[in-house]
Amino acid sequence: MYIVQNDSWYLERLTWLMGGIVTLLGCLLGWLLSPWWLLLAAFAGLNLTIFALTGFCIGANILYKLGATPRLQK
């Protein structure tokens, strides 16, 4: 069983958190207000898929500029 390191809020962990929050928020707003909000959840899923395949994520870049540090330094 794999359990992710959770002793600090490193960049990758913050990226997963941000993706989960945006996805849940899009689903909740789509259920409560308008189905068009489901596009927010779809965008978050697409962004997480692109991040997994290429390593590029706009949200991760923003978090990095705000001072988040990656778990593994080069």
All heavy atoms as a GROMACS GRO file, in nm:
protein
  587
    1MET      N    1   0.085  -0.118   0.000
    1MET     CA    2   0.000   0.000   0.000
    1MET      C    3   0.089   0.123   0.000
    1MET      O    4   0.182   0.135   0.078
    1MET     CB    5  -0.087  -0.002   0.124
    1MET     CG    6  -0.181   0.111   0.133
    1MET     SD    7  -0.300   0.062   0.256
    1MET     CE    8  -0.347   0.208   0.326
    2TYR      N    9   0.057   0.215  -0.089
    2TYR     CA   10   0.135   0.337  -0.102
    2TYR      C   11   0.063   0.452  -0.032
    2TYR      O   12  -0.055   0.476  -0.057
    2TYR     CB   13   0.156   0.373  -0.249
    2TYR     CG   14   0.228   0.503  -0.270
    2TYR    CD1   15   0.364   0.512  -0.245
    2TYR    CD2   16   0.160   0.617  -0.311
    2TYR    CE1   17   0.431   0.631  -0.262
    2TYR    CE2   18   0.226   0.736  -0.328
    2TYR     CZ   19   0.362   0.743  -0.304
    2TYR     OH   20   0.428   0.862  -0.321
    3ILE      N   21   0.132   0.519   0.056
    3ILE     CA   22   0.078   0.638   0.122
    3ILE      C   23   0.175   0.752   0.094
    3ILE      O   24   0.295   0.741   0.123
    3ILE     CB   25   0.062   0.616   0.274
    3ILE    CG1   26  -0.037   0.504   0.299
    3ILE    CG2   27   0.016   0.746   0.341
    3ILE    CD1   28  -0.054   0.467   0.445
    4VAL      N   29   0.123   0.859   0.038
    4VAL     CA   30   0.207   0.972   0.001
    4VAL      C   31   0.261   1.042   0.126
    4VAL      O   32   0.197   1.044   0.231
    4VAL     CB   33   0.127   1.070  -0.089
    4VAL    CG1   34   0.023   1.144  -0.010
    4VAL    CG2   35   0.218   1.166  -0.159
    5GLN      N   36   0.380   1.097   0.113
    5GLN     CA   37   0.441   1.171   0.222
    5GLN      C   38   0.354   1.293   0.254
    5GLN      O   39   0.319   1.370   0.166
    5GLN     CB   40   0.581   1.216   0.182
    5GLN     CG   41   0.654   1.294   0.287
    5GLN     CD   42   0.791   1.340   0.237
    5GLN    OE1   43   0.834   1.308   0.127
    5GLN    NE2   44   0.858   1.416   0.320
    6ASN      N   45   0.317   1.308   0.381
    6ASN     CA   46   0.226   1.418   0.416
    6ASN      C   47   0.277   1.501   0.533
    6ASN      O   48   0.198   1.558   0.608
    6ASN     CB   49   0.085   1.364   0.444
    6ASN     CG   50   0.082   1.270   0.562
    6ASN    OD1   51   0.182   1.248   0.629
    6ASN    ND2   52  -0.033   1.213   0.587
    7ASP      N   53   0.407   1.509   0.547
    7ASP     CA   54   0.461   1.590   0.657
    7ASP      C   55   0.479   1.737   0.620
    7ASP      O   56   0.509   1.819   0.706
    7ASP     CB   57   0.594   1.532   0.706
    7ASP     CG   58   0.699   1.528   0.597
    7ASP    OD1   59   0.662   1.537   0.478
    7ASP    OD2   60   0.818   1.517   0.630
    8SER      N   61   0.460   1.770   0.493
    8SER     CA   62   0.470   1.910   0.450
    8SER      C   63   0.382   1.932   0.327
    8SER      O   64   0.338   1.837   0.263
    8SER     CB   65   0.615   1.946   0.418
    8SER     OG   66   0.659   1.873   0.305
    9TRP      N   67   0.357   2.058   0.297
    9TRP     CA   68   0.275   2.094   0.182
    9TRP      C   69   0.366   2.130   0.064
    9TRP      O   70   0.385   2.245   0.032
    9TRP     CB   71   0.181   2.210   0.216
    9TRP     CG   72   0.071   2.164   0.305
    9TRP    CD1   73   0.066   2.176   0.439
    9TRP    CD2   74  -0.047   2.096   0.264
    9TRP    NE1   75  -0.050   2.118   0.486
    9TRP    CE2   76  -0.122   2.069   0.381
    9TRP    CE3   77  -0.098   2.054   0.142
    9TRP    CZ2   78  -0.243   2.003   0.378
    9TRP    CZ3   79  -0.219   1.989   0.140
    9TRP    CH2   80  -0.290   1.964   0.257
   10TYR      N   81   0.423   2.029  -0.001
   10TYR     CA   82   0.511   2.050  -0.114
   10TYR      C   83   0.428   2.074  -0.240
   10TYR      O   84   0.306   2.056  -0.243
   10TYR     CB   85   0.608   1.932  -0.130
   10TYR     CG   86   0.542   1.796  -0.128
   10TYR    CD1   87   0.500   1.737  -0.245
   10TYR    CD2   88   0.523   1.727  -0.009
   10TYR    CE1   89   0.439   1.614  -0.245
   10TYR    CE2   90   0.464   1.603  -0.007
   10TYR     CZ   91   0.421   1.547  -0.125
   10TYR     OH   92   0.361   1.425  -0.125
   11LEU      N   93   0.497   2.118  -0.345
   11LEU     CA   94   0.431   2.162  -0.468
   11LEU      C   95   0.338   2.057  -0.528
   11LEU      O   96   0.224   2.088  -0.563
   11LEU     CB   97   0.537   2.203  -0.571
   11LEU     CG   98   0.487   2.245  -0.708
   11LEU    CD1   99   0.402   2.370  -0.698
   11LEU    CD2  100   0.602   2.266  -0.803
   12GLU      N  101   0.384   1.934  -0.539
   12GLU     CA  102   0.302   1.830  -0.601
   12GLU      C  103   0.176   1.802  -0.520
   12GLU      O  104   0.067   1.784  -0.576
   12GLU     CB  105   0.383   1.701  -0.618
   12GLU     CG  106   0.500   1.714  -0.714
   12GLU     CD  107   0.626   1.774  -0.650
   12GLU    OE1  108   0.626   1.801  -0.528
   12GLU    OE2  109   0.724   1.792  -0.722
   13ARG      N  110   0.189   1.802  -0.390
   13ARG     CA  111   0.072   1.779  -0.304
   13ARG      C  112  -0.027   1.894  -0.316
   13ARG      O  113  -0.149   1.873  -0.320
   13ARG     CB  114   0.119   1.762  -0.159
   13ARG     CG  115   0.011   1.717  -0.067
   13ARG     CD  116   0.068   1.684   0.069
   13ARG     NE  117  -0.040   1.650   0.160
   13ARG     CZ  118  -0.035   1.667   0.289
   13ARG    NH1  119   0.072   1.717   0.345
   13ARG    NH2  120  -0.136   1.635   0.365
   14LEU      N  121   0.022   2.016  -0.322
   14LEU     CA  122  -0.066   2.132  -0.341
   14LEU      C  123  -0.137   2.126  -0.476
   14LEU      O  124  -0.253   2.166  -0.488
   14LEU     CB  125   0.013   2.262  -0.328
   14LEU     CG  126   0.058   2.298  -0.188
   14LEU    CD1  127   0.158   2.414  -0.192
   14LEU    CD2  128  -0.060   2.334  -0.100
   15THR      N  129  -0.066   2.075  -0.577
   15THR     CA  130  -0.128   2.063  -0.710
   15THR      C  131  -0.243   1.963  -0.707
   15THR      O  132  -0.349   1.988  -0.763
   15THR     CB  133  -0.022   2.018  -0.814
   15THR    OG1  134   0.085   2.113  -0.814
   15THR    CG2  135  -0.081   2.010  -0.953
   16TRP      N  136  -0.223   1.849  -0.639
   16TRP     CA  137  -0.332   1.751  -0.625
   16TRP      C  138  -0.450   1.810  -0.548
   16TRP      O  139  -0.566   1.789  -0.584
   16TRP     CB  140  -0.285   1.626  -0.554
   16TRP     CG  141  -0.175   1.552  -0.624
   16TRP    CD1  142  -0.152   1.544  -0.759
   16TRP    CD2  143  -0.072   1.476  -0.562
   16TRP    NE1  144  -0.042   1.468  -0.783
   16TRP    CE2  145   0.010   1.424  -0.665
   16TRP    CE3  146  -0.041   1.446  -0.431
   16TRP    CZ2  147   0.120   1.345  -0.639
   16TRP    CZ3  148   0.069   1.365  -0.406
   16TRP    CH2  149   0.148   1.316  -0.509
   17LEU      N  150  -0.420   1.885  -0.442
   17LEU     CA  151  -0.525   1.948  -0.362
   17LEU      C  152  -0.604   2.047  -0.447
   17LEU      O  153  -0.728   2.047  -0.446
   17LEU     CB  154  -0.464   2.019  -0.241
   17LEU     CG  155  -0.561   2.098  -0.153
   17LEU    CD1  156  -0.660   2.004  -0.085
   17LEU    CD2  157  -0.485   2.180  -0.051
   18MET      N  158  -0.533   2.132  -0.521
   18MET     CA  159  -0.599   2.231  -0.605
   18MET      C  160  -0.686   2.164  -0.712
   18MET      O  161  -0.801   2.206  -0.736
   18MET     CB  162  -0.495   2.322  -0.670
   18MET     CG  163  -0.554   2.438  -0.745
   18MET     SD  164  -0.433   2.559  -0.800
   18MET     CE  165  -0.320   2.460  -0.893
   19GLY      N  166  -0.635   2.057  -0.774
   19GLY     CA  167  -0.714   1.985  -0.874
   19GLY      C  168  -0.839   1.922  -0.815
   19GLY      O  169  -0.946   1.927  -0.876
   20GLY      N  170  -0.827   1.866  -0.696
   20GLY     CA  171  -0.944   1.807  -0.630
   20GLY      C  172  -1.048   1.910  -0.591
   20GLY      O  173  -1.168   1.889  -0.611
   21ILE      N  174  -1.003   2.023  -0.540
   21ILE     CA  175  -1.096   2.128  -0.500
   21ILE      C  176  -1.170   2.184  -0.621
   21ILE      O  177  -1.292   2.203  -0.618
   21ILE     CB  178  -1.023   2.240  -0.423
   21ILE    CG1  179  -0.983   2.190  -0.284
   21ILE    CG2  180  -1.110   2.366  -0.413
   21ILE    CD1  181  -0.894   2.286  -0.208
   22VAL      N  182  -1.097   2.210  -0.730
   22VAL     CA  183  -1.161   2.266  -0.850
   22VAL      C  184  -1.259   2.165  -0.908
   22VAL      O  185  -1.370   2.202  -0.951
   22VAL     CB  186  -1.054   2.306  -0.954
   22VAL    CG1  187  -1.116   2.340  -1.088
   22VAL    CG2  188  -0.973   2.425  -0.902
   23THR      N  189  -1.224   2.036  -0.910
   23THR     CA  190  -1.314   1.934  -0.961
   23THR      C  191  -1.442   1.924  -0.877
   23THR      O  192  -1.554   1.923  -0.931
   23THR     CB  193  -1.245   1.797  -0.965
   23THR    OG1  194  -1.128   1.807  -1.046
   23THR    CG2  195  -1.336   1.690  -1.020
   24LEU      N  196  -1.427   1.917  -0.745
   24LEU     CA  197  -1.544   1.911  -0.658
   24LEU      C  198  -1.629   2.036  -0.667
   24LEU      O  199  -1.752   2.029  -0.667
   24LEU     CB  200  -1.501   1.886  -0.514
   24LEU     CG  201  -1.445   1.748  -0.484
   24LEU    CD1  202  -1.389   1.743  -0.342
   24LEU    CD2  203  -1.550   1.642  -0.505
   25LEU      N  204  -1.564   2.152  -0.675
   25LEU     CA  205  -1.638   2.278  -0.687
   25LEU      C  206  -1.718   2.282  -0.818
   25LEU      O  207  -1.834   2.322  -0.819
   25LEU     CB  208  -1.541   2.396  -0.680
   25LEU     CG  209  -1.603   2.534  -0.684
   25LEU    CD1  210  -1.691   2.558  -0.562
   25LEU    CD2  211  -1.494   2.640  -0.691
   26GLY      N  212  -1.656   2.238  -0.927
   26GLY     CA  213  -1.727   2.235  -1.056
   26GLY      C  214  -1.847   2.142  -1.052
   26GLY      O  215  -1.953   2.174  -1.105
   27CYS      N  216  -1.830   2.025  -0.989
   27CYS     CA  217  -1.943   1.930  -0.978
   27CYS      C  218  -2.054   1.987  -0.890
   27CYS      O  219  -2.173   1.976  -0.924
   27CYS     CB  220  -1.894   1.798  -0.922
   27CYS     SG  221  -1.789   1.705  -1.033
   28LEU      N  222  -2.018   2.048  -0.778
   28LEU     CA  223  -2.117   2.105  -0.688
   28LEU      C  224  -2.194   2.220  -0.755
   28LEU      O  225  -2.317   2.224  -0.750
   28LEU     CB  226  -2.050   2.155  -0.560
   28LEU     CG  227  -2.142   2.216  -0.455
   28LEU    CD1  228  -2.235   2.111  -0.398
   28LEU    CD2  229  -2.061   2.282  -0.345
   29LEU      N  230  -2.122   2.310  -0.820
   29LEU     CA  231  -2.188   2.421  -0.888
   29LEU      C  232  -2.272   2.372  -1.006
   29LEU      O  233  -2.377   2.427  -1.035
   29LEU     CB  234  -2.085   2.524  -0.935
   29LEU     CG  235  -2.016   2.603  -0.824
   29LEU    CD1  236  -1.904   2.687  -0.881
   29LEU    CD2  237  -2.115   2.689  -0.748
   30GLY      N  238  -2.225   2.266  -1.074
   30GLY     CA  239  -2.303   2.208  -1.183
   30GLY      C  240  -2.432   2.146  -1.134
   30GLY      O  241  -2.535   2.151  -1.200
   31TRP      N  242  -2.428   2.088  -1.015
   31TRP     CA  243  -2.548   2.026  -0.957
   31TRP      C  244  -2.645   2.132  -0.904
   31TRP      O  245  -2.765   2.120  -0.921
   31TRP     CB  246  -2.504   1.932  -0.846
   31TRP     CG  247  -2.615   1.860  -0.777
   31TRP    CD1  248  -2.716   1.787  -0.833
   31TRP    CD2  249  -2.638   1.855  -0.636
   31TRP    NE1  250  -2.798   1.736  -0.737
   31TRP    CE2  251  -2.754   1.777  -0.614
   31TRP    CE3  252  -2.573   1.908  -0.527
   31TRP    CZ2  253  -2.804   1.752  -0.488
   31TRP    CZ3  254  -2.622   1.882  -0.402
   31TRP    CH2  255  -2.736   1.806  -0.382
   32LEU      N  256  -2.591   2.238  -0.841
   32LEU     CA  257  -2.675   2.337  -0.777
   32LEU      C  258  -2.722   2.449  -0.871
   32LEU      O  259  -2.835   2.496  -0.859
   32LEU     CB  260  -2.602   2.401  -0.658
   32LEU     CG  261  -2.574   2.311  -0.539
   32LEU    CD1  262  -2.490   2.384  -0.436
   32LEU    CD2  263  -2.703   2.260  -0.479
   33LEU      N  264  -2.637   2.492  -0.963
   33LEU     CA  265  -2.669   2.612  -1.041
   33LEU      C  266  -2.696   2.584  -1.188
   33LEU      O  267  -2.804   2.616  -1.238
   33LEU     CB  268  -2.554   2.713  -1.028
   33LEU     CG  269  -2.525   2.765  -0.887
   33LEU    CD1  270  -2.406   2.859  -0.889
   33LEU    CD2  271  -2.647   2.833  -0.829
   34SER      N  272  -2.596   2.532  -1.257
   34SER     CA  273  -2.611   2.513  -1.401
   34SER      C  274  -2.518   2.403  -1.448
   34SER      O  275  -2.403   2.396  -1.403
   34SER     CB  276  -2.576   2.644  -1.474
   34SER     OG  277  -2.562   2.623  -1.612
   35PRO      N  278  -2.563   2.321  -1.540
   35PRO     CA  279  -2.475   2.216  -1.592
   35PRO      C  280  -2.350   2.270  -1.661
   35PRO      O  281  -2.252   2.198  -1.678
   35PRO     CB  282  -2.563   2.141  -1.693
   35PRO     CG  283  -2.702   2.177  -1.660
   35PRO     CD  284  -2.698   2.310  -1.593
   36TRP      N  285  -2.350   2.395  -1.700
   36TRP     CA  286  -2.233   2.455  -1.763
   36TRP      C  287  -2.112   2.456  -1.669
   36TRP      O  288  -1.998   2.460  -1.714
   36TRP     CB  289  -2.263   2.597  -1.811
   36TRP     CG  290  -2.351   2.597  -1.933
   36TRP    CD1  291  -2.485   2.622  -1.938
   36TRP    CD2  292  -2.311   2.568  -2.066
   36TRP    NE1  293  -2.530   2.611  -2.067
   36TRP    CE2  294  -2.425   2.578  -2.148
   36TRP    CE3  295  -2.190   2.535  -2.126
   36TRP    CZ2  296  -2.421   2.556  -2.284
   36TRP    CZ3  297  -2.185   2.514  -2.262
   36TRP    CH2  298  -2.300   2.524  -2.340
   37TRP      N  299  -2.136   2.455  -1.538
   37TRP     CA  300  -2.026   2.452  -1.442
   37TRP      C  301  -1.948   2.322  -1.447
   37TRP      O  302  -1.834   2.314  -1.398
   37TRP     CB  303  -2.078   2.476  -1.300
   37TRP     CG  304  -2.103   2.621  -1.271
   37TRP    CD1  305  -2.223   2.683  -1.266
   37TRP    CD2  306  -2.004   2.721  -1.245
   37TRP    NE1  307  -2.207   2.815  -1.238
   37TRP    CE2  308  -2.073   2.842  -1.225
   37TRP    CE3  309  -1.865   2.720  -1.237
   37TRP    CZ2  310  -2.007   2.960  -1.197
   37TRP    CZ3  311  -1.800   2.839  -1.209
   37TRP    CH2  312  -1.870   2.957  -1.190
   38LEU      N  313  -2.006   2.218  -1.507
   38LEU     CA  314  -1.934   2.091  -1.520
   38LEU      C  315  -1.813   2.105  -1.612
   38LEU      O  316  -1.720   2.024  -1.606
   38LEU     CB  317  -2.028   1.982  -1.571
   38LEU     CG  318  -2.141   1.945  -1.475
   38LEU    CD1  319  -2.237   1.846  -1.542
   38LEU    CD2  320  -2.086   1.890  -1.346
   39LEU      N  321  -1.812   2.210  -1.694
   39LEU     CA  322  -1.694   2.237  -1.776
   39LEU      C  323  -1.573   2.268  -1.690
   39LEU      O  324  -1.459   2.239  -1.728
   39LEU     CB  325  -1.721   2.352  -1.874
   39LEU     CG  326  -1.818   2.321  -1.988
   39LEU    CD1  327  -1.848   2.447  -2.067
   39LEU    CD2  328  -1.761   2.213  -2.076
   40LEU      N  329  -1.594   2.327  -1.572
   40LEU     CA  330  -1.485   2.354  -1.480
   40LEU      C  331  -1.422   2.223  -1.433
   40LEU      O  332  -1.299   2.209  -1.431
   40LEU     CB  333  -1.534   2.435  -1.360
   40LEU     CG  334  -1.431   2.474  -1.256
   40LEU    CD1  335  -1.325   2.565  -1.317
   40LEU    CD2  336  -1.499   2.544  -1.138
   41ALA      N  337  -1.505   2.126  -1.398
   41ALA     CA  338  -1.454   1.995  -1.358
   41ALA      C  339  -1.382   1.926  -1.474
   41ALA      O  340  -1.278   1.862  -1.456
   41ALA     CB  341  -1.568   1.907  -1.306
   42ALA      N  342  -1.437   1.939  -1.595
   42ALA     CA  343  -1.374   1.880  -1.713
   42ALA      C  344  -1.238   1.944  -1.740
   42ALA      O  345  -1.141   1.875  -1.773
   42ALA     CB  346  -1.465   1.894  -1.835
   43PHE      N  347  -1.229   2.075  -1.724
   43PHE     CA  348  -1.102   2.145  -1.743
   43PHE      C  349  -0.999   2.099  -1.641
   43PHE      O  350  -0.882   2.077  -1.675
   43PHE     CB  351  -1.122   2.296  -1.734
   43PHE     CG  352  -0.993   2.373  -1.738
   43PHE    CD1  353  -0.922   2.385  -1.857
   43PHE    CD2  354  -0.941   2.430  -1.624
   43PHE    CE1  355  -0.802   2.454  -1.861
   43PHE    CE2  356  -0.821   2.500  -1.626
   43PHE     CZ  357  -0.750   2.511  -1.746
   44ALA      N  358  -1.040   2.082  -1.517
   44ALA     CA  359  -0.949   2.036  -1.413
   44ALA      C  360  -0.899   1.895  -1.446
   44ALA      O  361  -0.780   1.866  -1.432
   44ALA     CB  362  -1.018   2.037  -1.277
   45GLY      N  363  -0.988   1.808  -1.489
   45GLY     CA  364  -0.948   1.672  -1.526
   45GLY      C  365  -0.853   1.671  -1.645
   45GLY      O  366  -0.754   1.597  -1.647
   46LEU      N  367  -0.879   1.755  -1.743
   46LEU     CA  368  -0.791   1.766  -1.859
   46LEU      C  369  -0.654   1.818  -1.817
   46LEU      O  370  -0.550   1.767  -1.861
   46LEU     CB  371  -0.853   1.860  -1.964
   46LEU     CG  372  -0.770   1.886  -2.088
   46LEU    CD1  373  -0.751   1.757  -2.167
   46LEU    CD2  374  -0.837   1.993  -2.173
   47ASN      N  375  -0.652   1.919  -1.730
   47ASN     CA  376  -0.526   1.975  -1.683
   47ASN      C  377  -0.445   1.872  -1.605
   47ASN      O  378  -0.323   1.862  -1.622
   47ASN     CB  379  -0.553   2.099  -1.598
   47ASN     CG  380  -0.427   2.176  -1.569
   47ASN    OD1  381  -0.342   2.192  -1.655
   47ASN    ND2  382  -0.415   2.223  -1.447
   48LEU      N  383  -0.510   1.793  -1.519
   48LEU     CA  384  -0.440   1.688  -1.445
   48LEU      C  385  -0.385   1.579  -1.537
   48LEU      O  386  -0.276   1.526  -1.515
   48LEU     CB  387  -0.532   1.627  -1.339
   48LEU     CG  388  -0.562   1.717  -1.219
   48LEU    CD1  389  -0.674   1.658  -1.136
   48LEU    CD2  390  -0.438   1.738  -1.135
   49THR      N  391  -0.459   1.548  -1.643
   49THR     CA  392  -0.412   1.450  -1.740
   49THR      C  393  -0.291   1.502  -1.816
   49THR      O  394  -0.192   1.429  -1.834
   49THR     CB  395  -0.525   1.414  -1.839
   49THR    OG1  396  -0.637   1.366  -1.764
   49THR    CG2  397  -0.480   1.308  -1.938
   50ILE      N  398  -0.296   1.627  -1.860
   50ILE     CA  399  -0.182   1.687  -1.927
   50ILE      C  400  -0.061   1.692  -1.835
   50ILE      O  401   0.052   1.663  -1.876
   50ILE     CB  402  -0.218   1.828  -1.980
   50ILE    CG1  403  -0.318   1.817  -2.095
   50ILE    CG2  404  -0.094   1.905  -2.023
   50ILE    CD1  405  -0.378   1.949  -2.137
   51PHE      N  406  -0.084   1.724  -1.708
   51PHE     CA  407   0.025   1.727  -1.609
   51PHE      C  408   0.089   1.589  -1.594
   51PHE      O  409   0.212   1.576  -1.590
   51PHE     CB  410  -0.030   1.778  -1.476
   51PHE     CG  411   0.071   1.790  -1.365
   51PHE    CD1  412   0.197   1.841  -1.389
   51PHE    CD2  413   0.040   1.752  -1.237
   51PHE    CE1  414   0.290   1.854  -1.287
   51PHE    CE2  415   0.132   1.763  -1.133
   51PHE     CZ  416   0.258   1.814  -1.159
   52ALA      N  417   0.007   1.484  -1.589
   52ALA     CA  418   0.060   1.349  -1.573
   52ALA      C  419   0.140   1.305  -1.696
   52ALA      O  420   0.241   1.236  -1.684
   52ALA     CB  421  -0.054   1.251  -1.547
   53LEU      N  422   0.095   1.345  -1.815
   53LEU     CA  423   0.160   1.300  -1.938
   53LEU      C  424   0.282   1.383  -1.977
   53LEU      O  425   0.378   1.330  -2.035
   53LEU     CB  426   0.059   1.302  -2.054
   53LEU     CG  427  -0.058   1.205  -2.041
   53LEU    CD1  428  -0.156   1.226  -2.155
   53LEU    CD2  429  -0.008   1.062  -2.037
   54THR      N  430   0.281   1.513  -1.946
   54THR     CA  431   0.388   1.601  -1.994
   54THR      C  432   0.471   1.663  -1.883
   54THR      O  433   0.582   1.708  -1.907
   54THR     CB  434   0.329   1.717  -2.077
   54THR    OG1  435   0.250   1.800  -1.993
   54THR    CG2  436   0.246   1.665  -2.194
   55GLY      N  437   0.415   1.670  -1.761
   55GLY     CA  438   0.485   1.737  -1.652
   55GLY      C  439   0.458   1.886  -1.648
   55GLY      O  440   0.509   1.956  -1.560
   56PHE      N  441   0.378   1.939  -1.741
   56PHE     CA  442   0.346   2.082  -1.744
   56PHE      C  443   0.209   2.106  -1.683
   56PHE      O  444   0.112   2.040  -1.719
   56PHE     CB  445   0.346   2.135  -1.887
   56PHE     CG  446   0.304   2.278  -1.897
   56PHE    CD1  447   0.391   2.379  -1.861
   56PHE    CD2  448   0.177   2.311  -1.939
   56PHE    CE1  449   0.352   2.512  -1.868
   56PHE    CE2  450   0.138   2.444  -1.947
   56PHE     CZ  451   0.225   2.544  -1.911
   57CYS      N  452   0.202   2.202  -1.590
   57CYS     CA  453   0.075   2.237  -1.528
   57CYS      C  454   0.074   2.386  -1.497
   57CYS      O  455   0.164   2.436  -1.428
   57CYS     CB  456   0.055   2.157  -1.399
   57CYS     SG  457  -0.095   2.199  -1.310
   58ILE      N  458  -0.024   2.456  -1.548
   58ILE     CA  459  -0.034   2.600  -1.524
   58ILE      C  460  -0.049   2.628  -1.375
   58ILE      O  461   0.017   2.716  -1.320
   58ILE     CB  462  -0.153   2.660  -1.603
   58ILE    CG1  463  -0.127   2.648  -1.752
   58ILE    CG2  464  -0.176   2.805  -1.563
   58ILE    CD1  465  -0.246   2.681  -1.839
   59GLY      N  466  -0.133   2.550  -1.308
   59GLY     CA  467  -0.152   2.570  -1.164
   59GLY      C  468  -0.025   2.547  -1.084
   59GLY      O  469   0.005   2.621  -0.991
   60ALA      N  470   0.053   2.446  -1.122
   60ALA     CA  471   0.179   2.420  -1.053
   60ALA      C  472   0.278   2.533  -1.075
   60ALA      O  473   0.352   2.571  -0.983
   60ALA     CB  474   0.239   2.288  -1.101
   61ASN      N  475   0.278   2.589  -1.194
   61ASN     CA  476   0.366   2.703  -1.221
   61ASN      C  477   0.327   2.824  -1.137
   61ASN      O  478   0.414   2.896  -1.087
   61ASN     CB  479   0.365   2.739  -1.370
   61ASN     CG  480   0.442   2.640  -1.452
   61ASN    OD1  481   0.545   2.590  -1.410
   61ASN    ND2  482   0.390   2.608  -1.570
   62ILE      N  483   0.198   2.846  -1.121
   62ILE     CA  484   0.152   2.957  -1.038
   62ILE      C  485   0.191   2.934  -0.892
   62ILE      O  486   0.242   3.025  -0.825
   62ILE     CB  487   0.000   2.976  -1.053
   62ILE    CG1  488  -0.034   3.024  -1.194
   62ILE    CG2  489  -0.055   3.073  -0.948
   62ILE    CD1  490  -0.180   3.021  -1.228
   63LEU      N  491   0.169   2.812  -0.842
   63LEU     CA  492   0.207   2.780  -0.705
   63LEU      C  493   0.358   2.795  -0.684
   63LEU      O  494   0.403   2.842  -0.579
   63LEU     CB  495   0.164   2.638  -0.669
   63LEU     CG  496   0.014   2.616  -0.654
   63LEU    CD1  497  -0.017   2.468  -0.641
   63LEU    CD2  498  -0.040   2.692  -0.533
   64TYR      N  499   0.437   2.755  -0.784
   64TYR     CA  500   0.583   2.767  -0.774
   64TYR      C  501   0.624   2.914  -0.765
   64TYR      O  502   0.710   2.950  -0.686
   64TYR     CB  503   0.648   2.700  -0.896
   64TYR     CG  504   0.798   2.698  -0.889
   64TYR    CD1  505   0.866   2.612  -0.803
   64TYR    CD2  506   0.874   2.782  -0.970
   64TYR    CE1  507   1.003   2.609  -0.797
   64TYR    CE2  508   1.012   2.781  -0.964
   64TYR     CZ  509   1.076   2.693  -0.878
   64TYR     OH  510   1.213   2.693  -0.871
   65LYS      N  511   0.560   2.999  -0.847
   65LYS     CA  512   0.589   3.143  -0.843
   65LYS      C  513   0.549   3.205  -0.709
   65LYS      O  514   0.609   3.302  -0.663
   65LYS     CB  515   0.516   3.217  -0.956
   65LYS     CG  516   0.559   3.178  -1.094
   65LYS     CD  517   0.684   3.249  -1.134
   65LYS     CE  518   0.711   3.215  -1.280
   65LYS     NZ  519   0.841   3.254  -1.322
   66LEU      N  520   0.449   3.145  -0.644
   66LEU     CA  521   0.405   3.194  -0.513
   66LEU      C  522   0.491   3.140  -0.398
   66LEU      O  523   0.469   3.176  -0.282
   66LEU     CB  524   0.257   3.156  -0.489
   66LEU     CG  525   0.156   3.228  -0.577
   66LEU    CD1  526   0.017   3.170  -0.556
   66LEU    CD2  527   0.157   3.377  -0.549
   67GLY      N  528   0.588   3.054  -0.430
   67GLY     CA  529   0.681   3.009  -0.329
   67GLY      C  530   0.674   2.864  -0.287
   67GLY      O  531   0.749   2.822  -0.200
   68ALA      N  532   0.584   2.785  -0.346
   68ALA     CA  533   0.578   2.643  -0.313
   68ALA      C  534   0.704   2.573  -0.366
   68ALA      O  535   0.749   2.602  -0.476
   68ALA     CB  536   0.453   2.580  -0.374
   69THR      N  537   0.759   2.483  -0.286
   69THR     CA  538   0.880   2.413  -0.329
   69THR      C  539   0.847   2.268  -0.364
   69THR      O  540   0.767   2.204  -0.295
   69THR     CB  541   0.986   2.414  -0.216
   69THR    OG1  542   0.929   2.359  -0.098
   69THR    CG2  543   1.032   2.555  -0.188
   70PRO      N  544   0.909   2.218  -0.471
   70PRO     CA  545   0.887   2.078  -0.508
   70PRO      C  546   0.943   1.983  -0.404
   70PRO      O  547   1.036   2.015  -0.331
   70PRO     CB  548   0.964   2.064  -0.640
   70PRO     CG  549   0.993   2.201  -0.686
   70PRO     CD  550   0.993   2.288  -0.566
   71ARG      N  551   0.887   1.865  -0.398
   71ARG     CA  552   0.934   1.764  -0.303
   71ARG      C  553   1.075   1.720  -0.339
   71ARG      O  554   1.160   1.704  -0.253
   71ARG     CB  555   0.839   1.644  -0.305
   71ARG     CG  556   0.880   1.536  -0.210
   71ARG     CD  557   0.776   1.428  -0.206
   71ARG     NE  558   0.828   1.314  -0.132
   71ARG     CZ  559   0.790   1.192  -0.150
   71ARG    NH1  560   0.698   1.165  -0.240
   71ARG    NH2  561   0.841   1.095  -0.082
   72LEU      N  562   1.099   1.697  -0.465
   72LEU     CA  563   1.231   1.656  -0.512
   72LEU      C  564   1.297   1.773  -0.583
   72LEU      O  565   1.246   1.824  -0.681
   72LEU     CB  566   1.220   1.537  -0.609
   72LEU     CG  567   1.157   1.411  -0.550
   72LEU    CD1  568   1.138   1.307  -0.660
   72LEU    CD2  569   1.244   1.356  -0.439
   73GLN      N  570   1.409   1.815  -0.533
   73GLN     CA  571   1.484   1.924  -0.594
   73GLN      C  572   1.580   1.866  -0.698
   73GLN      O  573   1.635   1.759  -0.679
   73GLN     CB  574   1.563   2.001  -0.488
   73GLN     CG  575   1.477   2.061  -0.381
   73GLN     CD  576   1.392   2.177  -0.430
   73GLN    OE1  577   1.431   2.249  -0.521
   73GLN    NE2  578   1.276   2.194  -0.372
   74LYS      N  579   1.605   1.938  -0.806
   74LYS     CA  580   1.700   1.893  -0.909
   74LYS      C  581   1.841   1.924  -0.867
   74LYS      O  582   1.874   2.011  -0.800
   74LYS     CB  583   1.670   1.960  -1.041
   74LYS     CG  584   1.545   1.904  -1.106
   74LYS     CD  585   1.528   1.963  -1.243
   74LYS     CE  586   1.406   1.903  -1.310
   74LYS     NZ  587   1.389   1.949  -1.443
   0.00000   0.00000   0.00000
